[in-house]
Amino acid sequence: MKRILIIEDHAIVRMGIDFLITDMFMEVDVQQASNFALALDILQKNTFDLIILDINIPGGENSRMIDKIRKIQSDARILVFSASEEEVYALHYLDAGANGFLSKGSSEEEYKAAIRAVIKDGRFVSSKVQQIMINNILDSKYANSNPLENLSKRELEVMYLLVQGKWTKEIATSLDLKETTISTYKSRIFEKMEVSNVIEMFKKLELHKTEEINA
């Protein structure tokens, strides 16, 4: 039998979630708490497979509620749900240790998916939050990456000659390549370095010096 605790101060919301849960599972025991103090008291007496937690519960302490719950039940699976914006609060509560975050404005199917996911796998984030996480990872990756790592050996050679002030014809002669080939390399280098001219490229290199450039 599944045991689920709903911590929510609005009776109509508790009733709606209770109805949804009893429709999902054949055997389930759903308990409710209208404030955080009552929720802690219930947790002292019972173990739950899932805790559905409103972040604006009376007596609550924002993300610190997660630690207080886990001091009583260390392996508690907590699905935070809120009327507040996912973009603002979701990552904060997930970082604080919640197993999932769901907007109260979600559809019935999203509620069911979130409940099933947290009970089964211990993790749920909506598609919107997933995109936020992906964007954060990509932003961090590109902010911290060295653009030179994307250049081939030949592109590095051409770039090194460009920053020395060599013209396309001189570089072609030096590397025994056609001028059109050097022009193609130059365009690729500018694109990968995200610059539009040699001066901008030189400035960027000053920030990302590597042994390859000095070789």
C-alpha positions, 0 to 999 in steps of 0.5 A: 500500500502506498502512503502519501502525505499532502501538506497544503493549507487550502482544503479544496486543493487537498481534496483535489489531489487526494481524489487524483491520488485515489484514482491512480492507485488501487491501495493507497493511504492519503493523509493531509496536513493544513500547516507545517507543524501538523505535518511534522507531527504526522511524520513523527508517527508515520512513514510515507512513500511520498510527501507533496509539499506546498512551499507557502504552507503556514508555519513553513520555512521555505526550502528549510522545510526539506531538511526538517522533513528529512531529519525525521524521515531521511529517505523521504521523497518530496514533491514540491508544488507551488503557484509560484513561477517555476522559472524562479523557484524550481531550481532553488528547491531542487538544489535544496534536496527536493525530488521534484517540483511541479507548478500548481497550474500543471495539467492532471496528466502532469500531476500524475506523471510527477507523482508516479515518477517521484514514487518510482524513480525519486526524481521529476522535473517538468519539461520547462524546468528541464529546458532551464537546466539545459540552458544553464549547463550550456551557458556555463559550458560556453562561458568557461570553455576555451574557443581554441579547443574547437579548432583543428590543427590546421586551423590553429596554424592558420590562426597563428599566422594571421595574428602575426600579421600575415596576409592570405597569400603569404599564409598560402605560400607558407603552408603550400595551400591555395589562397581560396583554401586559406580563405575558407580556413579563415572563415571557419576560424572566425566563426568558431572564435565568434569574431569578425576580424583579426583584431577581435580574434587577437583580443580573444586570444589574449584571454585564452592563451594556450601552449598550442598557440606558442608551439 
